[in-house]
Amino acid sequence: MQKLLELANKIENKELREKVIDLIKNPKLSNPQFQKYPREDIEKVRTLFSVGDVGVAIREVVNHTATNTELCLKIADTFEKNYGLRVDRDVLIAGSLLHDIMKVYEWKIDEEGDPVPTGIILDHVFLGISELYARGFPEDVIHIVAATQGERTPPKSLEALILHYVDTLTSLTEFFTSTKQKKSQMPIIVLDKETFEKMKEEKD
């Protein structure tokens, strides 16, 4: 939580900063029909995800979100320095911090400490978009959250495009470094197993 709040405080626009901080601290759903659903503590939320059919990985939502946001800011710096592009950092930070916030309703931790779906019928993206709209967030921030996965809504701004590809990169990295995947199978993708193992050895 503290990592997310520190990143949120980098938002210069006071109104947007306060909206983001309030939602991180209290991700309550505004629609009375959905207030019956319990939510998990964001610091405890972990989710299962897979890449193709090669296995299942576990993601820590807070670390994933913080990593995405930090990478987005570094890319913004590089794009501005090397291409002269103007990146709206406030919008980028807000969208990155909030793109997975509603996973607190989609996932819970069971008695064995494993992440399991709660059974809520709307996914975190739809819940996130709806809540941002209900709380009066700017359209460009809502778009970033809607376009993160790039399937239902393709990125139509530079900020949305940055988060879309950063989220893909971090997801693949989390998958390859997870202990839950099937070690015997690897999809053909940007980096192979040997490369990742070498990277891990160098880090250790």
Backbone as ProteinMPNN parsed JSONL, in Angstrom:
{"seq_chain_A": "MQKLLELANKIENKELREKVIDLIKNPKLSNPQFQKYPREDIEKVRTLFSVGDVGVAIREVVNHTATNTELCLKIADTFEKNYGLRVDRDVLIAGSLLHDIMKVYEWKIDEEGDPVPTGIILDHVFLGISELYARGFPEDVIHIVAATQGERTPPKSLEALILHYVDTLTSLTEFFTSTKQKKSQMPIIVLDKETFEKMKEEKD", "coords_chain_A": {"N_chain_A": [[0.83, -1.205, 0.0], [1.898, 1.291, 0.838], [3.888, 1.704, -1.098], [2.331, 2.144, -3.355], [0.954, 4.451, -2.645], [3.049, 6.278, -2.415], [3.817, 6.476, -5.087], [1.46, 7.504, -6.133], [1.496, 10.028, -5.061], [3.163, 11.366, -6.744], [1.641, 12.45, -8.678], [0.839, 15.458, -10.08], [-1.448, 17.069, -10.415], [-3.745, 18.191, -8.173], [-6.477, 17.509, -7.667], [-6.833, 15.13, -9.159], [-4.825, 13.556, -7.992], [-5.801, 13.284, -5.347], [-8.159, 11.876, -5.847], [-7.159, 9.449, -6.842], [-5.635, 8.502, -4.647], [-7.66, 8.241, -2.741], [-9.203, 6.194, -3.888], [-7.389, 4.075, -3.923], [-6.989, 3.716, -1.178], [-9.583, 3.214, -0.34], [-11.275, 1.197, -1.995], [-14.111, 1.077, -2.573], [-17.157, -0.005, -4.025], [-19.395, 1.996, -5.777], [-21.997, 1.534, -6.702], [-24.984, 0.501, -5.232], [-25.928, -2.108, -5.586], [-23.707, -3.668, -5.68], [-22.433, -3.533, -3.299], [-22.728, -5.576, -1.597], [-20.747, -7.377, -1.947], [-17.833, -8.781, -0.55], [-14.455, -7.544, -0.005], [-11.004, -8.149, -0.608], [-8.022, -7.419, 1.246], [-5.897, -5.163, -0.304], [-3.147, -5.433, -0.063], [-2.828, -8.082, 0.348], [-3.751, -9.337, -1.866], [-3.378, -11.708, -4.344], [-3.1, -13.16, -7.557], [-4.049, -15.719, -9.885], [-2.653, -16.541, -13.042], [-2.181, -17.326, -16.517], [-0.067, -18.244, -19.297], [-0.851, -19.048, -22.369], [-1.033, -22.566, -22.595], [0.798, -23.508, -20.8], [1.061, -23.551, -18.075], [0.436, -22.288, -14.703], [0.738, -19.189, -13.062], [1.5, -17.107, -10.194], [0.558, -13.901, -9.186], [1.527, -11.014, -7.403], [-0.46, -8.421, -6.638], [0.057, -5.759, -5.705], [2.871, -5.461, -5.992], [3.122, -5.945, -8.732], [1.625, -3.788, -9.742], [3.067, -1.554, -8.785], [5.543, -2.002, -10.041], [4.798, -1.834, -12.763], [4.039, 0.903, -12.856], [6.412, 2.262, -12.2], [8.034, 1.484, -14.358], [6.564, 2.579, -16.483], [6.923, 5.319, -16.016], [9.68, 5.576, -16.438], [9.833, 4.959, -19.14], [8.339, 7.079, -20.154], [10.089, 9.207, -19.566], [12.242, 8.52, -21.255], [11.051, 8.54, -23.81], [10.357, 11.226, -24.03], [12.875, 12.413, -23.898], [14.313, 11.271, -26.092], [12.594, 11.285, -28.299], [11.169, 13.585, -28.194], [8.541, 13.597, -27.411], [5.536, 14.45, -25.714], [4.485, 13.229, -22.721], [1.734, 12.605, -20.704], [2.226, 12.478, -17.541], [0.712, 12.474, -15.173], [-1.763, 11.363, -15.918], [-0.834, 8.907, -16.843], [0.342, 7.745, -14.539], [-1.918, 7.608, -12.862], [-3.639, 5.881, -14.332], [-2.062, 3.554, -14.46], [-1.731, 2.88, -11.742], [-4.33, 2.248, -11.05], [-5.309, 0.247, -12.702], [-5.593, -2.433, -11.988], [-6.953, -2.372, -9.626], [-9.493, -3.266, -8.833], [-9.261, -5.95, -8.496], [-9.405, -6.673, -5.936], [-11.936, -7.434, -5.432], [-12.307, -9.542, -7.093], [-10.61, -11.605, -6.435], [-9.629, -13.707, -3.689], [-8.003, -14.83, -0.651], [-7.661, -18.139, 0.339], [-8.187, -20.525, 3.073], [-5.874, -22.01, 3.07], [-4.066, -20.23, 2.224], [-3.926, -19.73, -0.455], [-4.571, -18.107, -3.623], [-7.87, -17.647, -4.77], [-10.718, -17.474, -6.986], [-13.369, -15.145, -6.322], [-15.88, -15.38, -7.36], [-17.434, -13.356, -8.282], [-19.379, -11.934, -10.884], [-18.636, -9.981, -12.71], [-15.635, -8.867, -14.193], [-12.413, -7.532, -13.049], [-11.586, -5.454, -14.72], [-13.931, -4.411, -15.91], [-15.315, -3.665, -13.586], [-13.51, -1.773, -12.609], [-13.487, 0.233, -14.625], [-16.177, 1.053, -14.468], [-16.307, 2.048, -11.85], [-14.445, 4.138, -11.872], [-15.722, 5.821, -13.661], [-18.055, 6.365, -12.188], [-16.964, 7.805, -10.09], [-16.148, 10.103, -11.245], [-13.719, 10.32, -12.705], [-11.212, 11.519, -15.033], [-11.736, 11.213, -18.589], [-9.524, 10.277, -20.09], [-8.022, 8.845, -18.248], [-9.776, 6.791, -17.564], [-9.875, 5.548, -20.026], [-7.274, 4.482, -20.264], [-7.302, 2.424, -18.325], [-9.357, 0.855, -19.403], [-8.142, 0.057, -21.767], [-5.953, -1.466, -21.117], [-5.568, -4.286, -21.429], [-5.965, -4.44, -24.117], [-7.731, -5.795, -25.771], [-10.691, -5.707, -25.679], [-10.871, -2.943, -25.781], [-8.861, -1.101, -27.762], [-5.659, 0.559, -27.299], [-5.703, 4.075, -27.529], [-4.265, 6.296, -27.047], [-1.042, 7.734, -26.303], [-0.265, 7.311, -23.667], [-1.944, 5.197, -22.881], [-1.041, 3.25, -24.63], [1.593, 2.867, -23.747], [1.199, 1.778, -21.12], [-0.198, -0.548, -21.818], [1.723, -2.155, -23.202], [3.756, -2.294, -21.297], [2.436, -3.633, -19.223], [2.039, -6.094, -20.449], [4.705, -6.934, -20.745], [5.62, -7.062, -18.042], [3.879, -8.996, -17.093], [4.619, -11.297, -18.566], [7.232, -11.572, -17.629], [6.773, -12.031, -14.89], [5.447, -14.43, -15.125], [7.415, -16.201, -16.184], [9.235, -16.208, -14.109], [7.922, -17.334, -12.045], [7.301, -19.865, -9.594], [5.28, -21.603, -9.967], [4.774, -22.483, -12.494], [4.815, -24.94, -15.19], [7.769, -26.424, -15.493], [8.754, -27.929, -17.563], [7.74, -27.084, -19.965], [7.759, -24.504, -22.382], [6.636, -21.618, -23.997], [7.312, -20.373, -27.332], [8.764, -17.389, -27.29], [9.674, -13.984, -26.517], [11.973, -14.142, -24.791], [13.893, -17.018, -23.965], [13.921, -20.023, -21.895], [16.529, -20.587, -20.956], [17.758, -18.089, -21.085], [16.331, -16.633, -19.151], [16.933, -18.156, -16.853], [19.669, -17.706, -16.683], [19.678, -14.955, -16.234], [18.5, -14.911, -13.711], [20.438, -16.285, -12.222], [22.598, -14.537, -12.396], [21.565, -12.394, -10.993], [21.302, -13.485, -8.441]], "CA_chain_A": [[0.0, 0.0, 0.0], [2.753, 2.467, 0.934], [4.537, 1.885, -2.393], [1.35, 2.71, -4.278], [0.663, 5.82, -2.226], [4.213, 7.096, -2.77], [3.737, 6.724, -6.52], [0.305, 8.374, -6.353], [1.874, 11.391, -4.675], [3.893, 11.983, -7.845], [0.66, 13.114, -9.542], [0.89, 16.884, -9.772], [-2.795, 17.624, -10.336], [-4.229, 17.918, -6.817], [-7.766, 16.816, -7.688], [-6.623, 13.76, -9.619], [-4.042, 12.865, -6.966], [-6.683, 12.944, -4.23], [-9.078, 10.83, -6.309], [-6.412, 8.194, -6.931], [-5.311, 8.068, -3.292], [-8.903, 7.813, -2.092], [-9.617, 4.897, -4.429], [-6.441, 3.064, -3.448], [-7.253, 3.47, 0.24], [-10.954, 2.745, -0.122], [-11.827, 0.793, -3.285], [-15.516, 0.705, -2.382], [-17.972, 0.123, -5.215], [-20.443, 2.99, -5.545], [-23.318, 0.981, -6.99], [-25.512, -0.233, -4.068], [-26.117, -3.519, -5.921], [-22.438, -4.388, -5.57], [-21.866, -3.344, -1.969], [-22.875, -6.844, -0.865], [-19.569, -8.197, -2.168], [-16.668, -8.472, 0.306], [-13.224, -7.312, -0.75], [-9.761, -8.572, 0.028], [-7.029, -6.375, 1.487], [-5.071, -5.062, -1.512], [-1.779, -5.891, 0.214], [-2.836, -9.545, 0.371], [-4.288, -9.882, -3.113], [-2.561, -12.381, -5.337], [-3.983, -13.73, -8.56], [-3.523, -16.749, -10.773], [-2.778, -16.237, -14.451], [-1.436, -18.268, -17.335], [0.343, -17.855, -20.64], [-1.161, -20.218, -23.173], [-1.392, -23.763, -21.826], [2.045, -24.039, -20.24], [1.063, -23.565, -16.619], [-0.215, -21.207, -13.971], [1.643, -18.387, -12.236], [0.857, -16.295, -9.169], [0.983, -12.505, -9.252], [1.222, -10.125, -6.289], [-1.034, -7.26, -7.312], [0.726, -4.517, -5.318], [4.194, -5.415, -6.625], [2.878, -5.827, -10.173], [1.168, -2.424, -10.014], [4.183, -0.636, -8.552], [6.524, -2.226, -11.1], [4.249, -1.229, -13.977], [4.052, 2.359, -12.769], [7.8, 2.705, -12.266], [8.493, 1.304, -15.735], [5.866, 3.569, -17.317], [7.568, 6.617, -15.83], [10.988, 5.533, -17.093], [9.579, 5.032, -20.581], [7.932, 8.461, -20.426], [11.322, 10.011, -19.578], [13.03, 8.172, -22.439], [10.339, 9.02, -24.998], [10.472, 12.683, -24.089], [14.279, 12.755, -24.15], [14.812, 10.815, -27.392], [11.659, 11.538, -29.394], [10.514, 14.872, -28.019], [7.11, 13.39, -27.194], [5.017, 14.856, -24.42], [3.69, 12.188, -22.067], [1.008, 13.112, -19.542], [2.592, 11.598, -16.44], [-0.393, 12.359, -14.216], [-2.716, 10.397, -16.47], [-0.15, 7.618, -16.911], [0.45, 7.214, -13.17], [-3.266, 7.271, -12.376], [-4.124, 4.686, -15.017], [-1.265, 2.402, -14.071], [-2.021, 2.513, -10.354], [-5.716, 1.814, -10.851], [-5.784, -0.702, -13.708], [-5.912, -3.725, -11.366], [-7.412, -2.111, -8.259], [-10.706, -4.002, -8.505], [-8.999, -7.362, -8.23], [-9.745, -6.924, -4.524], [-13.263, -8.07, -5.438], [-12.279, -10.703, -7.985], [-9.782, -12.663, -5.849], [-9.487, -13.767, -2.239], [-7.052, -15.83, -0.174], [-8.392, -19.165, 1.085], [-7.634, -20.923, 4.37], [-4.515, -22.536, 2.859], [-3.224, -19.141, 1.783], [-3.856, -19.711, -1.914], [-5.547, -17.227, -4.261], [-9.0, -18.294, -5.437], [-11.703, -16.487, -7.441], [-14.498, -14.918, -5.413], [-17.108, -15.759, -8.043], [-18.157, -12.184, -8.776], [-19.584, -12.209, -12.307], [-17.982, -8.959, -13.521], [-14.203, -8.908, -13.916], [-11.825, -6.332, -12.447], [-11.516, -4.363, -15.692], [-15.259, -3.809, -16.011], [-15.591, -3.004, -12.309], [-12.649, -0.596, -12.52], [-14.007, 1.254, -15.538], [-17.453, 1.537, -13.931], [-16.08, 2.838, -10.638], [-13.795, 5.383, -12.272], [-16.776, 6.653, -14.246], [-18.94, 6.804, -11.105], [-16.249, 8.758, -9.237], [-15.835, 11.302, -12.007], [-12.338, 10.389, -13.19], [-11.09, 12.009, -16.41], [-11.931, 10.217, -19.643], [-8.268, 9.674, -20.534], [-7.612, 7.85, -17.247], [-10.684, 5.654, -17.742], [-9.47, 4.857, -21.252], [-6.065, 3.695, -19.993], [-7.717, 1.209, -17.632], [-10.125, 0.049, -20.35], [-7.295, -0.413, -22.863], [-4.749, -2.142, -20.622], [-5.419, -5.6, -22.044], [-5.896, -4.215, -25.552], [-8.635, -6.663, -26.527], [-12.006, -5.083, -25.834], [-10.648, -1.545, -26.146], [-7.45, -0.892, -28.138], [-5.093, 1.833, -26.844], [-5.866, 5.185, -28.474], [-3.425, 7.41, -26.593], [0.319, 7.293, -26.028], [-0.221, 6.821, -22.285], [-2.58, 3.877, -22.866], [-0.152, 2.336, -25.348], [2.717, 2.564, -22.859], [0.786, 0.837, -20.082], [-0.568, -1.824, -22.437], [2.906, -2.973, -23.477], [4.454, -2.534, -20.031], [1.678, -4.671, -18.515], [2.347, -7.357, -21.121], [6.091, -7.292, -20.417], [5.736, -7.487, -16.643], [3.128, -10.251, -16.945], [5.464, -12.381, -19.071], [8.354, -11.721, -16.706], [6.24, -12.675, -13.681], [5.14, -15.823, -15.442], [8.636, -16.983, -16.336], [9.968, -16.289, -12.846], [7.064, -17.937, -11.04], [7.613, -21.26, -9.269], [4.091, -22.42, -10.162], [4.612, -22.915, -13.874], [5.372, -26.236, -15.554], [9.126, -26.133, -15.939], [9.099, -28.703, -18.742], [7.183, -26.505, -21.173], [7.96, -23.074, -22.566], [6.207, -21.138, -25.308], [8.31, -19.602, -28.079], [8.421, -15.992, -27.009], [10.819, -13.088, -26.648], [13.13, -14.709, -24.101], [13.715, -18.43, -23.697], [14.151, -20.456, -20.518], [17.948, -20.452, -20.608], [18.049, -16.669, -20.866], [15.778, -16.245, -17.857], [17.698, -18.815, -15.793], [20.953, -17.004, -16.597], [19.391, -13.671, -15.603], [18.245, -15.178, -12.294], [21.719, -16.649, -11.605], [23.402, -13.304, -12.272], [20.969, -11.578, -9.937], [21.625, -14.128, -7.16]], "C_chain_A": [[0.864, 1.255, 0.0], [3.457, 2.76, -0.392], [3.582, 2.555, -3.38], [1.046, 4.16, -3.932], [1.823, 6.759, -2.558], [4.191, 7.442, -4.26], [2.579, 7.669, -6.844], [0.642, 9.825, -6.025], [2.747, 12.091, -5.713], [2.947, 12.691, -8.816], [0.583, 14.581, -9.144], [-0.489, 17.516, -9.626], [-3.448, 17.213, -9.015], [-5.532, 17.113, -6.816], [-7.617, 15.361, -8.119], [-5.849, 12.953, -8.588], [-4.926, 12.408, -5.814], [-7.666, 11.842, -4.608], [-8.388, 9.468, -6.331], [-6.107, 7.645, -5.538], [-6.543, 7.554, -2.568], [-9.339, 6.437, -2.58], [-8.674, 3.783, -3.994], [-6.737, 2.701, -1.993], [-8.623, 2.844, 0.489], [-11.609, 2.378, -1.45], [-13.265, 0.277, -3.173], [-16.284, 0.933, -3.676], [-19.168, 1.019, -4.921], [-21.851, 2.44, -5.744], [-23.819, 0.145, -5.812], [-25.687, -1.727, -4.327], [-24.854, -4.345, -5.698], [-21.79, -4.249, -4.189], [-22.013, -4.577, -1.087], [-21.611, -7.7, -0.975], [-18.431, -7.805, -1.23], [-15.449, -8.208, -0.565], [-12.033, -7.728, 0.091], [-8.887, -7.346, 0.268], [-6.083, -6.34, 0.297], [-3.647, -5.554, -1.279], [-1.689, -7.409, 0.244], [-3.203, -10.153, -0.978], [-3.195, -10.459, -3.998], [-3.515, -13.054, -6.314], [-3.271, -14.819, -9.348], [-3.654, -16.261, -12.207], [-1.894, -17.192, -15.236], [-1.044, -17.633, -18.656], [0.144, -19.087, -21.508], [-1.57, -21.388, -22.294], [-0.184, -24.359, -21.113], [2.086, -24.017, -18.716], [0.415, -22.342, -16.024], [0.813, -20.501, -13.097], [0.825, -17.59, -11.228], [1.443, -14.894, -9.202], [0.595, -11.793, -7.958], [0.775, -8.796, -6.883], [-0.3, -5.963, -6.971], [2.078, -4.4, -6.005], [4.071, -5.248, -8.136], [2.51, -4.387, -10.536], [2.303, -1.416, -9.851], [5.241, -0.759, -9.646], [6.064, -1.601, -12.412], [4.401, 0.288, -13.972], [5.463, 2.902, -12.87], [8.351, 2.59, -13.685], [7.849, 2.319, -16.678], [6.541, 4.933, -17.222], [8.937, 6.663, -16.492], [10.838, 5.623, -18.611], [9.172, 6.449, -20.968], [9.154, 9.37, -20.5], [12.11, 9.787, -20.863], [12.374, 8.685, -23.715], [10.459, 10.539, -25.146], [11.897, 13.102, -24.452], [14.688, 12.45, -25.59], [13.902, 11.133, -28.575], [10.966, 12.893, -29.291], [9.017, 14.771, -27.822], [6.707, 13.877, -25.808], [4.126, 13.749, -23.882], [3.034, 12.793, -20.846], [1.242, 12.161, -18.372], [1.464, 11.428, -15.421], [-1.387, 11.297, -14.658], [-2.111, 8.994, -16.477], [-0.042, 6.975, -15.531], [-0.915, 6.76, -12.668], [-3.774, 5.984, -13.011], [-3.378, 3.436, -14.607], [-1.589, 1.937, -12.651], [-3.398, 1.883, -10.179], [-6.16, 0.69, -11.779], [-6.17, -2.056, -13.118], [-6.566, -3.575, -9.995], [-8.616, -2.963, -7.865], [-10.509, -5.515, -8.414], [-9.248, -7.701, -6.756], [-11.12, -7.566, -4.399], [-13.268, -9.378, -6.227], [-11.529, -11.891, -7.388], [-9.764, -12.562, -4.329], [-8.468, -14.846, -1.888], [-7.797, -16.845, 0.68], [-7.662, -19.549, 2.367], [-6.213, -21.477, 4.249], [-3.55, -21.45, 2.382], [-3.07, -19.038, 0.276], [-4.888, -18.749, -2.498], [-6.623, -18.023, -4.985], [-9.984, -17.22, -5.897], [-12.84, -16.351, -6.437], [-15.814, -15.356, -6.041], [-17.927, -14.581, -8.524], [-18.214, -12.265, -10.307], [-19.01, -11.136, -13.236], [-16.496, -8.933, -13.18], [-13.677, -7.546, -13.457], [-11.75, -5.161, -13.416], [-12.864, -3.647, -15.778], [-15.623, -3.067, -14.728], [-14.776, -1.72, -12.183], [-13.145, 0.543, -13.384], [-15.27, 1.888, -14.958], [-17.24, 2.436, -12.722], [-15.387, 4.157, -10.944], [-14.814, 6.343, -12.868], [-17.666, 7.221, -13.145], [-18.286, 7.871, -10.234], [-15.777, 10.0, -9.994], [-14.395, 11.445, -12.435], [-12.313, 10.906, -14.622], [-11.203, 10.87, -17.428], [-10.63, 9.527, -20.037], [-7.724, 8.661, -19.537], [-8.474, 6.593, -17.384], [-10.266, 4.848, -18.969], [-8.237, 3.987, -21.021], [-6.424, 2.376, -19.326], [-8.459, 0.285, -18.589], [-9.237, -0.611, -21.397], [-6.077, -1.204, -22.402], [-4.525, -3.479, -21.307], [-5.413, -5.52, -23.562], [-6.855, -5.025, -26.39], [-9.987, -5.989, -26.764], [-11.897, -3.631, -26.293], [-9.174, -1.351, -26.507], [-6.939, 0.455, -27.637], [-5.196, 2.914, -27.921], [-5.14, 6.447, -28.009], [-2.04, 6.858, -26.308], [0.415, 6.691, -24.633], [-0.83, 5.414, -22.185], [-1.704, 2.837, -23.553], [1.029, 1.922, -24.48], [2.315, 1.534, -21.812], [0.443, -0.529, -20.665], [0.656, -2.716, -22.634], [3.734, -3.24, -22.221], [3.758, -3.656, -19.258], [1.937, -6.041, -19.132], [3.736, -7.84, -20.743], [6.216, -7.791, -18.984], [5.002, -8.805, -16.414], [3.96, -11.442, -17.418], [6.641, -12.639, -18.136], [7.911, -12.425, -15.426], [5.939, -14.144, -13.939], [6.402, -16.673, -15.48], [9.406, -17.141, -15.025], [9.138, -16.903, -11.727], [7.447, -19.396, -10.815], [6.43, -22.177, -9.56], [3.951, -22.947, -11.586], [5.199, -24.306, -14.08], [6.742, -26.008, -16.176], [9.476, -26.85, -17.252], [8.613, -28.083, -20.041], [7.413, -25.003, -21.21], [7.433, -22.663, -23.926], [7.366, -20.431, -26.01], [7.929, -18.148, -27.958], [9.695, -15.172, -27.01], [12.076, -13.675, -26.017], [12.878, -16.184, -23.813], [14.109, -18.765, -22.255], [15.6, -20.249, -20.084], [18.319, -19.007, -20.306], [17.56, -16.236, -19.498], [16.544, -16.881, -16.699], [19.034, -18.112, -15.59], [20.773, -15.664, -15.896], [19.199, -13.861, -14.102], [19.547, -15.509, -11.56], [22.581, -15.409, -11.395], [22.886, -12.423, -11.158], [21.329, -12.136, -8.563], [23.11, -13.972, -6.835]], "O_chain_A": [[0.595, 2.187, -0.757], [3.608, 3.921, -0.772], [3.985, 3.43, -4.147], [0.897, 4.999, -4.82], [1.601, 7.908, -2.939], [4.508, 8.567, -4.646], [2.697, 8.528, -7.717], [0.119, 10.743, -6.656], [3.039, 13.28, -5.577], [3.396, 13.444, -9.68], [0.293, 14.9, -7.991], [-0.676, 18.408, -8.798], [-3.675, 16.029, -8.77], [-5.675, 16.154, -6.058], [-8.205, 14.466, -7.513], [-6.175, 11.794, -8.335], [-4.813, 11.271, -5.356], [-7.974, 10.974, -3.792], [-8.954, 8.465, -5.897], [-6.301, 6.456, -5.282], [-6.479, 6.548, -1.863], [-9.791, 5.608, -1.79], [-9.116, 2.666, -3.724], [-6.734, 1.527, -1.624], [-8.797, 2.048, 1.411], [-12.409, 3.15, -1.979], [-13.581, -0.823, -3.627], [-16.087, 1.945, -4.348], [-19.871, 0.82, -3.93], [-22.783, 2.832, -5.043], [-23.16, -0.819, -5.423], [-25.605, -2.529, -3.397], [-24.917, -5.565, -5.546], [-20.713, -4.795, -3.95], [-21.493, -4.622, 0.028], [-21.42, -8.634, -0.196], [-18.097, -6.625, -1.125], [-15.415, -8.603, -1.731], [-12.053, -7.669, 1.321], [-9.01, -6.346, -0.44], [-5.524, -7.37, -0.078], [-3.007, -6.044, -2.209], [-0.593, -7.966, 0.173], [-2.991, -11.344, -1.206], [-2.225, -9.786, -4.347], [-4.611, -13.468, -5.937], [-2.045, -14.829, -9.457], [-4.654, -15.634, -12.558], [-0.971, -17.794, -14.687], [-1.61, -16.624, -19.077], [0.889, -20.06, -21.392], [-2.357, -21.228, -21.361], [-0.14, -25.561, -20.85], [3.083, -24.439, -18.13], [-0.088, -21.472, -16.734], [1.653, -21.145, -12.468], [-0.384, -17.419, -11.386], [2.661, -14.716, -9.241], [-0.526, -11.946, -7.472], [1.554, -8.122, -7.557], [-0.059, -5.147, -7.86], [2.401, -3.344, -6.549], [4.83, -4.495, -8.745], [3.018, -3.835, -11.512], [2.475, -0.529, -10.686], [5.773, 0.244, -10.122], [6.835, -0.925, -13.092], [4.835, 0.882, -14.958], [5.693, 3.901, -13.553], [9.048, 3.486, -14.161], [8.512, 2.855, -17.566], [6.709, 5.621, -18.229], [9.314, 7.692, -17.053], [11.628, 6.288, -19.281], [9.611, 6.963, -21.997], [9.249, 10.211, -21.394], [12.586, 10.737, -21.484], [13.053, 9.203, -24.602], [10.638, 11.058, -26.248], [12.095, 14.04, -25.225], [15.336, 13.272, -26.238], [14.363, 11.24, -29.711], [10.253, 13.297, -30.21], [8.294, 15.744, -28.038], [7.459, 13.727, -24.845], [3.135, 13.376, -24.509], [3.705, 13.43, -20.033], [0.542, 11.159, -18.228], [1.289, 10.342, -14.869], [-1.797, 10.443, -13.872], [-2.787, 8.016, -16.158], [-0.31, 5.782, -15.381], [-1.054, 5.667, -12.119], [-4.279, 5.101, -12.319], [-3.98, 2.378, -14.425], [-1.706, 0.738, -12.396], [-3.609, 1.081, -9.27], [-7.289, 0.216, -11.656], [-6.998, -2.76, -13.697], [-6.716, -4.563, -9.276], [-8.754, -3.343, -6.702], [-11.473, -6.267, -8.273], [-9.295, -8.872, -6.38], [-11.434, -8.174, -3.375], [-14.147, -10.219, -6.038], [-11.764, -13.038, -7.769], [-9.87, -11.475, -3.761], [-8.115, -15.675, -2.728], [-8.486, -16.475, 1.631], [-6.635, -18.959, 2.702], [-5.439, -21.423, 5.205], [-2.367, -21.713, 2.162], [-2.183, -18.34, -0.215], [-5.969, -18.588, -1.931], [-6.322, -18.96, -5.725], [-10.079, -16.164, -5.27], [-13.225, -17.32, -5.783], [-16.766, -15.669, -5.326], [-18.994, -14.763, -9.11], [-17.226, -12.618, -10.951], [-18.91, -11.367, -14.441], [-16.131, -8.973, -12.005], [-14.395, -6.546, -13.475], [-11.838, -4.006, -13.001], [-12.924, -2.418, -15.725], [-16.177, -1.969, -14.778], [-15.28, -0.701, -11.71], [-13.218, 1.687, -12.935], [-15.414, 3.111, -14.956], [-17.904, 3.462, -12.58], [-15.705, 5.182, -10.34], [-14.768, 7.544, -12.605], [-17.996, 8.407, -13.157], [-18.971, 8.743, -9.7], [-15.083, 10.847, -9.432], [-13.885, 12.562, -12.524], [-13.291, 10.747, -15.352], [-10.82, 9.73, -17.162], [-10.624, 8.322, -20.291], [-7.037, 7.717, -19.928], [-7.966, 5.473, -17.327], [-10.299, 3.617, -18.954], [-8.167, 2.87, -21.532], [-5.912, 1.325, -19.711], [-8.226, -0.924, -18.595], [-9.536, -1.71, -21.864], [-5.244, -1.576, -23.228], [-3.406, -3.779, -21.724], [-4.913, -6.427, -24.228], [-6.801, -4.952, -27.617], [-10.376, -5.736, -27.904], [-12.71, -3.149, -27.081], [-8.319, -1.432, -25.626], [-7.715, 1.408, -27.556], [-4.824, 2.696, -29.074], [-5.384, 7.536, -28.527], [-1.876, 5.657, -26.096], [1.093, 5.683, -24.432], [-0.296, 4.549, -21.491], [-1.63, 1.688, -23.118], [1.421, 0.756, -24.478], [3.004, 0.53, -21.632], [0.761, -1.557, -20.066], [0.633, -3.894, -22.278], [4.347, -4.301, -22.098], [4.422, -4.531, -18.701], [2.043, -7.037, -18.417], [3.928, -9.02, -20.453], [6.841, -8.821, -18.734], [5.453, -9.639, -15.628], [4.003, -12.476, -16.751], [7.002, -13.789, -17.884], [8.604, -13.317, -14.936], [6.151, -14.993, -13.074], [6.451, -17.745, -14.876], [10.149, -18.108, -14.856], [9.595, -16.986, -10.587], [7.868, -20.081, -11.747], [6.546, -23.395, -9.422], [3.085, -23.781, -11.849], [5.977, -24.792, -13.259], [6.848, -25.454, -17.271], [10.385, -26.429, -17.968], [9.03, -28.511, -21.118], [7.28, -24.316, -20.197], [7.757, -23.306, -24.924], [8.291, -19.948, -25.357], [6.891, -17.723, -28.466], [10.723, -15.658, -27.482], [13.133, -13.698, -26.648], [11.762, -16.56, -23.453], [14.568, -17.905, -21.504], [15.861, -19.79, -18.973], [19.094, -18.731, -19.39], [18.275, -15.555, -18.764], [16.782, -16.232, -15.681], [19.483, -17.941, -14.456], [21.596, -15.272, -15.07], [19.685, -13.055, -13.309], [19.751, -15.079, -10.424], [23.214, -15.25, -10.351], [23.664, -11.778, -10.456], [21.623, -11.383, -7.634], [23.569, -14.449, -5.797]]}, "name": "protein", "num_of_chains": 1, "seq": "MQKLLELANKIENKELREKVIDLIKNPKLSNPQFQKYPREDIEKVRTLFSVGDVGVAIREVVNHTATNTELCLKIADTFEKNYGLRVDRDVLIAGSLLHDIMKVYEWKIDEEGDPVPTGIILDHVFLGISELYARGFPEDVIHIVAATQGERTPPKSLEALILHYVDTLTSLTEFFTSTKQKKSQMPIIVLDKETFEKMKEEKD"}
